[in-house]
Amino acid sequence: MPSAARICGGDGTANGHRRSTWSIALRHMKMIRLFAAAAALLTISCTQTGLPAPASVAAPATAAAQPEEPFVIAANPLAARAGQEVLARGGSAIDAAIAVQAMLSLVEPQSSGVGGGAFLTYYDGSSGKLTVYDGRETAPAQASPTMFLGPDGKPLGFRDAVVSGRATGVPGAVAMLALVHREHGALDWSSLFGAAERTAEEGFVISPRLGRFLEIPFPQLATPDAAAYFSGADGKRLTTGDRIKNPEYAAFLKRLAAAGPDALYRGSTAAKIVAKTRSAPLEGRMTMADLAGYQPVKRDALCNPYHAYLVCVPPPPSSGVGLLQLLAMLEKTDVASRGPDDAQAWYLFAEASRLMYADRDQYVGDPAFASVPVQGLLEPSYVDSRVALIGDTAAASPPAAGTPPGAVQAAADRTMEPAGTSHFIVRDAQGNVVSITTTVESIFGSGRMVDGFFLNNQLTDFSFSPTDAKGNPAANAVAPGKRPRSSMTPTILLDSNGKFAGAIGSAGGNSILAYVGKSLVGAIDWKLSMQDALALPNLVARGAAIGGEVDEFAPGVVAGLAARGIDLKPGQGEDSGVHAVMIRDGKVDGGFDPRREGVVLVGTDE
């Protein structure tokens, strides 16, 4: 076996630290799979070392000179076209991604925005290197573990907490996008916001999806800011087909284009954010220093083989390790030889999902504050032990978390994690790829607005209870400067030569892992087109809750699940928002979630 692997620690030194990772230098996935038995945690790059990527990871020089077919896949056509226009001007993938995010903040405010956070997985088309950019929100310096407990010591009601001043974390998306732009941008930052600024000034027509959310009694829509923004001249709530303008957001984008991230993190907008979060009810604790001090984080990707691919995800505080564990368990079953019409296939998916979520909920948190047994969760013998728990019928009670190697005892987590999020993917002509999941947390964030955009309610992604009855700390408890655990999992797939093979991600809160896992099974195991894979019915099994699109399964599947002890119920929160692409025989096979208003734009022509 070739001895071409390089071991790198998280600090970039050639050592075997607990974040030690393997750089890929094997030409054939068969060898990778053999080697995986000795390495549960794989990665592509040593992002903080400056060390060159192994030659086998980099695309051949002749191939790198050939233009790739660019594409944009996003949840809203206006946002996708904004990105496509940037690509047509010679922009890079990150240039286009910034334009997409600026537009999504306006036309899909229920899902993401400049007042929220994001994770971005970046593939460098020339070197083959992967880098994760963590733009997750952080808790203010004055945050405390008990900030979501009431005077009686019990957790606050979620509907109260979600619209409180305490709910908002320091926004991270803008600072993170600025960092990626400094490293990989081609056009001037100031040139990337024109489409969103014009649309905010001229107005846009409320889409059916946004209109549908405006008809649901979310607590956020009852806040003064949201009520005013979504009211027409007659005082009535706007709805599908109505035109809405946002001059405040247009003015903010003009300042953001001119001043860069300081337009949000310093000055008048920052002062408004602090004032808004420190107003009743349940005043928050954010300061100007919190905003000015925010820093995005560059991290190594976590990668694990799945059939002929290497699946690469963000590490904690993202829950990407959960997706990798789910796929590792499924690969040890016969799900691949079955298909979407087979109840046993869905049974295996459900039971593997429940085991994965039990582990994820117990152990994953911000690695700067909690010991996360990433390698242990992916260790082959531990995965075997979890798969062995899948019997012929579902257990009467939900599975408990296991004890992976390196685990530290932690409290069971009860985080709610609602589902206001968006995912999009961009590739430019140089082969650079951005896979990004972005969010304001639940629908319309906290319902509080500043300069035409919603503030996130991301801190409600923390566990409201810092300990369990025995005093064991929750891995995802609140702490000053801490990043809440996230289910956002912007994923990139590589082929056996280390070249880009696909990308995927979704909205959906804690259901994201199930949505992405289902779609990868459909596309890879069952060899469906990407569009057909995304259209497969959703099934989300977490703890005692097992829900899905009951009416969408093939005849006999729901009854077959019931015979195996799984009583599938309809409803699983917000619809999925999976967007994905595979490169098959050199062609772009892109898909958008049919439950949303997405679009796949290939090339740079309108």
C-alpha positions as CSV (number, residue, x, y, z in Angstrom):
1,M,0.0,0.0,0.0
2,P,1.4,3.4,-0.8
3,S,2.8,5.4,2.1
4,A,1.5,8.7,0.7
5,A,-0.7,9.9,3.6
6,R,0.3,12.9,5.6
7,I,-0.9,13.3,9.2
8,C,-1.8,16.9,10.3
9,G,-3.1,18.2,13.6
10,G,-5.7,20.9,13.8
11,D,-2.9,23.4,14.5
12,G,-1.2,22.4,11.3
13,T,1.7,20.6,12.8
14,A,2.7,17.1,11.7
15,N,1.5,15.3,14.8
16,G,-1.2,12.9,15.9
17,H,-3.4,15.2,18.1
18,R,-7.0,14.3,18.8
19,R,-8.0,16.3,15.7
20,S,-5.4,14.3,13.7
21,T,-6.6,13.7,10.1
22,W,-5.5,11.8,7.0
23,S,-4.7,13.6,3.8
24,I,-5.8,11.7,0.7
25,A,-3.0,10.5,-1.5
26,L,-4.5,7.2,-2.7
27,R,-5.5,7.0,-6.3
28,H,-8.2,4.4,-6.0
29,M,-11.2,4.3,-3.7
30,K,-10.7,0.6,-3.1
31,M,-7.4,1.4,-1.4
32,I,-9.1,4.2,0.5
33,R,-11.7,1.9,1.8
34,L,-9.0,-0.6,3.0
35,F,-7.2,2.2,4.7
36,A,-10.3,3.5,6.3
37,A,-10.3,0.6,8.7
38,A,-7.3,2.2,10.3
39,A,-8.4,5.8,10.1
40,A,-11.9,6.7,11.2
41,L,-11.4,10.4,10.5
42,L,-10.3,11.6,7.1
43,T,-9.7,15.0,5.7
44,I,-8.4,16.7,2.6
45,S,-6.5,19.7,3.7
46,C,-4.4,21.1,6.5
47,T,-6.0,24.5,6.2
48,Q,-3.8,26.3,8.8
49,T,-0.5,24.9,7.8
50,G,0.4,26.3,4.4
51,L,1.6,22.8,3.5
52,P,0.9,21.9,-0.1
53,A,-1.8,19.4,-0.9
54,P,-0.6,16.0,-2.0
55,A,-0.3,15.7,-5.7
56,S,-3.0,13.1,-6.0
57,V,-5.5,15.6,-4.5
58,A,-4.8,18.3,-6.9
59,A,-6.4,18.3,-10.4
60,P,-3.8,17.7,-13.2
61,A,-2.4,20.9,-14.6
62,T,-3.9,20.3,-18.0
63,A,-7.3,19.6,-16.5
64,A,-7.2,22.7,-14.4
65,A,-6.7,24.9,-17.5
66,Q,-10.0,23.6,-19.0
67,P,-13.0,25.7,-18.0
68,E,-15.6,24.0,-15.9
69,E,-19.3,24.4,-16.6
70,P,-20.5,26.9,-13.9
71,F,-23.8,26.5,-12.1
72,V,-25.9,28.0,-9.3
73,I,-28.5,26.0,-7.3
74,A,-30.6,28.0,-4.8
75,A,-34.0,28.0,-3.2
76,N,-35.2,31.1,-5.0
77,P,-34.9,32.1,-8.7
78,L,-34.1,35.7,-8.0
79,A,-31.2,34.7,-5.7
80,A,-29.9,32.1,-8.2
81,R,-30.0,34.7,-11.1
82,A,-28.1,37.2,-8.9
83,G,-25.4,34.6,-8.6
84,Q,-25.4,33.7,-12.2
85,E,-25.1,37.3,-13.2
86,V,-21.9,37.6,-11.1
87,L,-20.5,34.5,-12.7
88,A,-21.2,36.0,-16.2
89,R,-19.1,39.0,-15.2
90,G,-16.1,36.7,-14.5
91,G,-16.9,36.4,-10.8
92,S,-15.7,33.4,-8.7
93,A,-17.9,31.0,-6.8
94,I,-17.6,33.0,-3.6
95,D,-18.4,36.3,-5.4
96,A,-21.6,34.7,-6.7
97,A,-22.4,33.2,-3.3
98,I,-22.3,36.6,-1.7
99,A,-24.7,37.9,-4.3
100,V,-27.0,34.9,-3.6
101,Q,-26.9,35.5,0.1
102,A,-27.7,39.2,-0.2
103,M,-30.8,38.4,-2.3
104,L,-32.0,35.5,-0.1
105,S,-31.9,37.9,2.9
106,L,-34.5,40.0,1.0
107,V,-36.7,37.5,-0.8
108,E,-36.5,34.5,1.6
109,P,-36.3,36.3,5.0
110,Q,-38.0,33.4,6.8
111,S,-34.9,31.2,6.1
112,S,-31.6,33.1,6.1
113,G,-30.1,36.5,6.0
114,V,-27.2,38.9,6.8
115,G,-28.4,38.9,10.4
116,G,-27.7,35.1,10.8
117,G,-24.9,32.6,10.4
118,A,-23.7,29.9,8.1
119,F,-21.3,27.1,7.4
120,L,-19.4,27.0,4.1
121,T,-17.5,24.1,2.6
122,Y,-15.1,25.3,-0.1
123,Y,-13.4,23.2,-2.9
124,D,-10.4,24.8,-4.6
125,G,-10.6,23.8,-8.2
126,S,-6.8,24.3,-8.8
127,S,-5.4,22.5,-5.8
128,G,-8.2,20.1,-4.9
129,K,-8.1,21.3,-1.3
130,L,-11.2,21.5,0.9
131,T,-11.7,24.1,3.6
132,V,-14.6,24.7,6.0
133,Y,-15.5,28.2,7.0
134,D,-17.4,28.5,10.2
135,G,-19.7,31.5,10.4
136,R,-21.8,30.2,13.2
137,E,-23.2,32.8,15.6
138,T,-21.6,33.1,19.1
139,A,-23.1,33.8,22.5
140,P,-22.3,37.2,23.9
141,A,-19.6,37.6,26.5
142,Q,-22.2,38.2,29.2
143,A,-24.2,35.0,28.3
144,S,-24.7,32.5,31.1
145,P,-25.7,28.8,31.3
146,T,-29.0,29.7,33.0
147,M,-30.1,32.4,30.6
148,F,-32.9,30.3,29.2
149,L,-34.2,29.3,32.6
150,G,-37.1,31.1,34.2
151,P,-37.3,32.4,37.8
152,D,-38.6,28.9,38.9
153,G,-35.4,27.3,37.5
154,K,-37.3,25.6,34.7
155,P,-36.6,26.1,31.0
156,L,-38.5,29.0,29.3
157,G,-41.3,28.1,27.0
158,F,-39.9,28.0,23.4
159,R,-42.4,30.4,22.0
160,D,-41.3,33.0,24.6
161,A,-37.6,32.4,24.2
162,V,-37.6,32.5,20.4
163,V,-38.7,36.2,20.2
164,S,-36.7,37.3,23.2
165,G,-33.7,39.6,23.2
166,R,-31.7,36.7,24.6
167,A,-32.3,34.6,21.5
168,T,-30.0,36.5,19.2
169,G,-26.3,35.4,18.8
170,V,-23.6,37.6,17.3
171,P,-24.2,37.2,13.5
172,G,-21.5,35.4,11.6
173,A,-22.5,35.0,8.0
174,V,-21.2,38.4,6.7
175,A,-17.8,38.1,8.5
176,M,-17.4,34.6,7.2
177,L,-18.3,35.5,3.6
178,A,-15.9,38.4,3.8
179,L,-13.1,36.1,4.9
180,V,-13.7,33.7,2.0
181,H,-13.9,36.6,-0.4
182,R,-10.5,37.9,0.7
183,E,-9.0,34.5,0.0
184,H,-10.9,33.4,-3.1
185,G,-12.7,36.4,-4.5
186,A,-12.2,37.7,-8.1
187,L,-14.4,40.8,-8.3
188,D,-14.4,43.7,-5.9
189,W,-16.6,43.2,-2.9
190,S,-18.4,46.5,-3.7
191,S,-19.7,45.1,-7.0
192,L,-21.6,42.1,-5.5
193,F,-24.7,43.7,-4.0
194,G,-26.2,45.5,-6.9
195,A,-29.0,43.0,-7.8
196,A,-30.2,42.8,-4.2
197,E,-30.0,46.5,-3.7
198,R,-32.1,47.2,-6.8
199,T,-34.6,44.6,-5.9
200,A,-35.0,46.0,-2.4
201,E,-35.6,49.5,-3.8
202,E,-37.9,48.5,-6.6
203,G,-39.7,45.7,-4.7
204,F,-40.4,42.1,-5.4
205,V,-43.5,40.0,-5.6
206,I,-44.1,37.8,-2.6
207,S,-43.7,34.2,-3.7
208,P,-46.2,31.4,-2.8
209,R,-43.8,30.0,-0.2
210,L,-43.2,33.3,1.6
211,G,-46.9,34.0,1.3
212,R,-47.7,30.6,2.9
213,F,-45.5,31.4,5.9
214,L,-47.1,34.8,6.3
215,E,-50.4,33.0,6.9
216,I,-49.1,30.8,9.7
217,P,-49.3,32.3,13.3
218,F,-45.6,32.1,14.1
219,P,-44.8,34.1,17.2
220,Q,-42.2,36.1,15.2
221,L,-45.0,37.6,13.0
222,A,-46.6,39.1,16.0
223,T,-43.6,41.2,16.9
224,P,-43.9,44.9,16.1
225,D,-41.1,44.8,13.5
226,A,-42.5,41.9,11.5
227,A,-46.1,43.1,11.8
228,A,-45.1,46.5,10.3
229,Y,-42.9,45.1,7.6
230,F,-45.5,42.7,6.3
231,S,-48.4,45.1,6.4
232,G,-49.8,46.9,3.3
233,A,-51.0,50.5,3.1
234,D,-54.4,49.3,4.3
235,G,-52.9,47.8,7.4
236,K,-53.6,44.2,6.3
237,R,-51.1,41.4,6.2
238,L,-49.4,41.1,2.7
239,T,-49.8,37.9,0.9
240,T,-48.8,35.9,-2.2
241,G,-48.6,38.1,-5.2
242,D,-48.3,41.4,-3.3
243,R,-45.3,43.6,-4.0
244,I,-43.1,44.5,-1.1
245,K,-40.2,47.1,-1.0
246,N,-37.4,47.3,1.5
247,P,-35.6,50.7,1.2
248,E,-33.9,50.2,4.6
249,Y,-32.3,47.1,3.4
250,A,-31.2,48.7,0.1
251,A,-29.6,51.5,2.1
252,F,-27.8,49.0,4.3
253,L,-26.5,47.0,1.3
254,K,-25.1,50.2,-0.2
255,R,-23.1,50.8,3.0
256,L,-22.1,47.1,3.2
257,A,-20.8,47.3,-0.4
258,A,-18.8,50.5,0.4
259,A,-17.5,49.7,3.9
260,G,-17.3,45.9,4.0
261,P,-18.3,43.9,7.1
262,D,-17.7,47.0,9.3
263,A,-21.1,48.2,8.1
264,L,-22.7,45.5,10.2
265,Y,-20.2,44.9,13.0
266,R,-19.4,48.5,13.9
267,G,-21.2,51.8,13.7
268,S,-24.9,52.6,13.5
269,T,-26.1,49.1,12.5
270,A,-24.2,47.5,15.3
271,A,-25.6,50.0,17.7
272,K,-29.1,49.2,16.5
273,I,-28.5,45.5,16.9
274,V,-27.4,45.9,20.5
275,A,-30.4,48.2,21.3
276,K,-32.8,45.8,19.6
277,T,-31.5,42.7,21.5
278,R,-31.4,44.6,24.8
279,S,-35.1,45.6,24.6
280,A,-37.9,43.7,26.3
281,P,-39.2,41.1,26.6
282,L,-36.4,39.1,28.2
283,E,-33.6,41.5,27.4
284,G,-30.4,40.1,25.8
285,R,-26.8,40.7,26.8
286,M,-25.1,41.6,23.5
287,T,-22.6,44.5,23.4
288,M,-20.8,46.5,20.7
289,A,-17.6,44.7,21.8
290,D,-19.3,41.3,21.0
291,L,-20.0,42.5,17.5
292,A,-16.7,44.1,16.8
293,G,-14.9,41.0,18.2
294,Y,-16.6,38.4,16.1
295,Q,-14.2,36.1,14.2
296,P,-15.1,33.3,11.7
297,V,-13.1,30.1,12.0
298,K,-11.3,28.1,9.4
299,R,-11.6,24.3,10.0
300,D,-10.5,21.1,8.4
301,A,-13.2,19.1,6.7
302,L,-14.3,15.8,8.1
303,C,-14.3,13.1,5.4
304,N,-15.3,9.5,5.4
305,P,-15.7,7.1,2.4
306,Y,-19.1,6.0,1.2
307,H,-19.0,3.5,-1.7
308,A,-17.0,5.1,-4.5
309,Y,-17.0,8.6,-2.9
310,L,-15.4,10.5,-0.1
311,V,-18.1,12.5,1.7
312,C,-16.7,15.7,3.3
313,V,-18.6,17.8,5.9
314,P,-17.9,20.5,8.5
315,P,-16.7,19.3,11.9
316,P,-18.4,20.4,15.2
317,P,-20.1,22.5,16.1
318,S,-21.8,21.4,12.9
319,S,-23.3,17.9,13.1
320,G,-21.6,16.7,9.9
321,V,-20.1,13.8,11.9
322,G,-23.7,12.6,12.4
323,L,-24.2,12.4,8.7
324,L,-21.0,10.5,8.2
325,Q,-22.0,8.1,11.0
326,L,-25.4,7.5,9.4
327,L,-23.9,6.7,6.1
328,A,-21.3,4.4,7.7
329,M,-24.1,2.5,9.4
330,L,-26.2,2.2,6.3
331,E,-23.2,1.0,4.2
332,K,-23.0,-2.0,6.6
333,T,-26.6,-3.0,5.7
334,D,-28.2,-4.2,2.5
335,V,-30.0,-0.9,1.8
336,A,-28.1,-0.4,-1.4
337,S,-29.5,-3.6,-2.9
338,R,-33.0,-2.6,-2.2
339,G,-34.8,0.5,-3.4
340,P,-37.4,3.2,-2.6
341,D,-40.3,0.8,-3.0
342,D,-39.0,-1.5,-0.3
343,A,-40.3,-1.1,3.3
344,Q,-37.2,-2.8,4.7
345,A,-34.9,-0.2,3.1
346,W,-36.9,2.6,4.9
347,Y,-36.9,0.6,8.1
348,L,-33.1,0.3,8.0
349,F,-32.9,4.1,7.3
350,A,-35.2,4.9,10.2
351,E,-33.4,2.7,12.7
352,A,-29.9,3.9,11.7
353,S,-31.2,7.5,11.9
354,R,-32.4,7.0,15.5
355,L,-29.1,5.6,16.6
356,M,-27.2,8.4,14.9
357,Y,-29.4,11.1,16.5
358,A,-29.0,9.6,19.9
359,D,-25.3,9.9,19.6
360,R,-25.4,13.3,17.9
361,D,-27.7,14.8,20.5
362,Q,-25.6,13.5,23.4
363,Y,-22.1,14.4,22.3
364,V,-21.9,17.1,19.6
365,G,-21.2,20.7,20.7
366,D,-18.7,23.5,20.2
367,P,-15.3,21.7,20.4
368,A,-13.8,24.7,22.1
369,F,-16.0,24.0,25.1
370,A,-16.9,20.3,24.9
371,S,-15.0,17.2,24.3
372,V,-16.6,15.7,21.1
373,P,-15.6,12.1,20.3
374,V,-15.5,12.6,16.6
375,Q,-13.1,9.8,15.8
376,G,-14.8,7.5,18.2
377,L,-18.2,8.1,16.6
378,L,-16.7,7.0,13.2
379,E,-14.5,4.2,14.5
380,P,-15.5,1.1,12.5
381,S,-15.9,-1.2,15.5
382,Y,-18.1,1.3,17.2
383,V,-20.2,1.7,14.0
384,D,-20.5,-2.1,13.9
385,S,-21.8,-2.1,17.5
386,R,-24.5,0.4,16.7
387,V,-25.6,-1.4,13.5
388,A,-25.9,-4.6,15.6
389,L,-28.7,-2.9,17.6
390,I,-30.9,-2.9,14.5
391,G,-33.2,-5.8,14.9
392,D,-36.0,-7.3,12.9
393,T,-38.4,-4.9,14.5
394,A,-38.0,-1.5,16.2
395,A,-37.4,-1.4,19.9
396,A,-40.3,-0.2,22.0
397,S,-38.3,2.6,23.5
398,P,-36.0,5.0,21.6
399,P,-32.3,4.0,21.5
400,A,-29.9,5.5,24.0
401,A,-26.6,7.1,23.1
402,G,-23.7,4.7,22.9
403,T,-20.3,5.1,24.5
404,P,-17.9,5.7,21.6
405,P,-14.1,5.7,22.2
406,G,-13.0,8.9,23.8
407,A,-16.5,9.9,25.0
408,V,-16.9,12.0,28.1
409,Q,-20.2,11.5,30.1
410,A,-22.6,14.2,29.1
411,A,-26.2,15.0,29.8
412,A,-28.9,14.0,27.3
413,D,-29.7,17.0,25.1
414,R,-33.2,18.4,24.6
415,T,-32.5,21.2,22.1
416,M,-35.5,22.1,20.0
417,E,-33.6,23.5,16.9
418,P,-36.4,24.7,14.6
419,A,-36.0,24.9,10.9
420,G,-35.6,28.3,9.2
421,T,-32.6,27.7,6.9
422,S,-31.5,27.7,3.2
423,H,-28.8,25.8,1.2
424,F,-27.2,26.7,-2.1
425,I,-24.3,25.6,-4.3
426,V,-22.1,27.5,-6.7
427,R,-19.4,26.4,-9.1
428,D,-17.4,28.8,-11.2
429,A,-15.5,28.3,-14.5
430,Q,-12.3,27.6,-12.7
431,G,-13.9,24.6,-10.9
432,N,-14.1,26.3,-7.5
433,V,-17.2,25.2,-5.5
434,V,-19.1,26.7,-2.6
435,S,-21.5,24.5,-0.7
436,I,-23.2,26.7,2.0
437,T,-26.0,26.3,4.5
438,T,-27.2,29.6,5.9
439,T,-29.8,30.5,8.5
440,V,-31.5,32.9,10.8
441,E,-32.7,29.9,12.9
442,S,-36.4,29.5,13.1
443,I,-38.9,31.2,10.8
444,F,-38.1,34.9,10.5
445,G,-35.4,34.5,13.2
446,S,-36.4,36.4,16.3
447,G,-38.9,38.6,14.5
448,R,-36.8,41.6,15.4
449,M,-35.5,43.7,12.5
450,V,-32.6,46.1,12.0
451,D,-32.0,48.1,8.8
452,G,-34.4,45.9,6.9
453,F,-33.2,42.5,7.9
454,F,-34.2,40.0,10.6
455,L,-32.0,39.1,13.5
456,N,-31.4,35.5,14.2
457,N,-32.6,33.6,17.2
458,Q,-29.7,31.2,17.1
459,L,-29.0,31.0,20.8
460,T,-32.2,28.9,21.2
461,D,-30.1,26.2,19.5
462,F,-28.4,25.7,22.8
463,S,-29.8,23.3,25.4
464,F,-32.0,25.4,27.7
465,S,-31.0,23.1,30.6
466,P,-27.2,23.3,31.3
467,T,-27.2,20.0,33.2
468,D,-29.2,16.9,33.8
469,A,-30.7,15.8,37.1
470,K,-27.4,14.2,38.1
471,G,-25.4,17.4,37.4
472,N,-23.8,16.1,34.1
473,P,-23.2,19.1,31.8
474,A,-24.9,19.2,28.5
475,A,-22.3,19.4,25.6
476,N,-24.5,22.1,24.0
477,A,-25.1,24.2,27.1
478,V,-24.8,28.0,26.9
479,A,-21.5,29.6,27.6
480,P,-19.9,33.0,26.8
481,G,-18.4,33.1,23.3
482,K,-19.7,29.6,22.5
483,R,-21.2,28.5,19.2
484,P,-24.4,26.5,19.5
485,R,-24.5,23.1,17.9
486,S,-25.8,23.1,14.4
487,S,-27.4,20.5,12.1
488,M,-26.3,22.5,9.1
489,T,-24.2,20.2,6.9
490,P,-22.9,21.7,3.7
491,T,-21.4,18.6,2.0
492,I,-18.9,18.1,-0.8
493,L,-18.2,14.7,-2.4
494,L,-14.9,13.8,-4.0
495,D,-14.1,10.9,-6.4
496,S,-11.3,8.4,-6.1
497,N,-8.9,11.0,-7.6
498,G,-9.8,13.7,-5.1
499,K,-11.7,15.6,-7.7
500,F,-15.1,17.3,-7.2
501,A,-17.9,14.8,-7.6
502,G,-20.9,16.5,-6.0
503,A,-22.3,18.7,-3.3
504,I,-25.4,18.7,-1.2
505,G,-27.1,20.3,1.8
506,S,-30.5,21.2,3.2
507,A,-32.7,23.3,5.4
508,G,-34.8,21.7,8.1
509,G,-33.3,22.1,11.6
510,N,-32.4,18.7,13.1
511,S,-34.1,17.0,10.2
512,I,-31.2,18.2,7.9
513,L,-29.2,15.0,8.6
514,A,-32.1,12.8,7.6
515,Y,-32.9,14.8,4.5
516,V,-29.4,14.8,3.2
517,G,-28.9,11.1,4.1
518,K,-32.0,10.1,2.3
519,S,-31.0,12.0,-0.8
520,L,-27.5,10.5,-0.9
521,V,-29.0,7.0,-0.5
522,G,-31.3,7.8,-3.4
523,A,-28.6,9.2,-5.7
524,I,-25.7,6.8,-4.9
525,D,-27.3,3.6,-3.7
526,W,-30.4,3.6,-5.8
527,K,-28.8,5.4,-8.7
528,L,-31.6,7.9,-9.1
529,S,-31.2,11.2,-10.9
530,M,-30.5,13.9,-8.4
531,Q,-33.9,15.5,-9.0
532,D,-35.6,12.1,-8.4
533,A,-33.5,11.5,-5.3
534,L,-34.5,14.8,-3.7
535,A,-38.1,14.1,-4.5
536,L,-38.1,10.9,-2.5
537,P,-40.5,11.1,0.5
538,N,-38.9,12.3,3.7
539,L,-38.6,10.1,6.8
540,V,-37.2,11.6,9.9
541,A,-36.6,9.3,12.9
542,R,-35.2,10.9,16.0
543,G,-36.0,9.5,19.5
544,A,-39.7,8.6,19.9
545,A,-40.7,10.9,17.0
546,I,-40.8,9.2,13.6
547,G,-42.5,11.3,11.0
548,G,-42.6,11.7,7.3
549,E,-44.5,12.3,4.1
550,V,-46.9,9.4,4.7
551,D,-48.9,9.8,1.5
552,E,-45.8,10.0,-0.7
553,F,-44.3,6.5,-0.1
554,A,-44.8,3.7,-2.6
555,P,-47.8,1.4,-1.9
556,G,-47.1,-1.0,1.0
557,V,-44.2,0.9,2.5
558,V,-46.1,2.5,5.3
559,A,-47.8,-0.8,6.2
560,G,-44.5,-2.6,6.0
561,L,-43.0,-0.1,8.4
562,A,-45.9,-0.6,10.8
563,A,-45.4,-4.4,10.6
564,R,-41.8,-3.7,11.8
565,G,-42.9,-1.6,14.7
566,I,-42.6,1.9,13.1
567,D,-45.9,3.8,13.1
568,L,-45.1,6.6,10.6
569,K,-46.9,9.9,11.3
570,P,-47.3,12.8,9.0
571,G,-45.6,16.1,9.7
572,Q,-42.0,17.0,10.4
573,G,-41.8,20.8,10.8
574,E,-40.7,22.9,7.9
575,D,-40.4,21.2,4.5
576,S,-37.0,20.0,3.5
577,G,-34.9,22.3,1.3
578,V,-32.3,19.9,-0.2
579,H,-30.2,21.2,-3.1
580,A,-27.6,19.0,-4.6
581,V,-25.5,18.2,-7.6
582,M,-23.6,15.2,-8.9
583,I,-21.1,15.1,-11.7
584,R,-22.0,12.0,-13.7
585,D,-19.9,11.2,-16.8
586,G,-18.6,14.7,-16.8
587,K,-22.1,16.2,-16.9
588,V,-23.9,18.3,-14.3
589,D,-26.8,16.4,-12.7
590,G,-28.3,19.1,-10.4
591,G,-31.5,19.0,-8.4
592,F,-33.6,21.3,-6.3
593,D,-36.1,20.3,-3.6
594,P,-39.6,20.3,-5.2
595,R,-41.0,21.3,-1.9
596,R,-39.5,24.8,-2.3
597,E,-39.1,27.3,-5.2
598,G,-35.6,26.4,-6.1
599,V,-33.9,26.3,-9.5
600,V,-30.8,24.8,-11.1
601,L,-29.0,27.3,-13.5
602,V,-26.2,25.8,-15.5
603,G,-24.0,28.1,-17.5
604,T,-23.9,31.9,-17.4
605,D,-26.7,32.7,-19.9
606,E,-30.1,33.9,-18.6
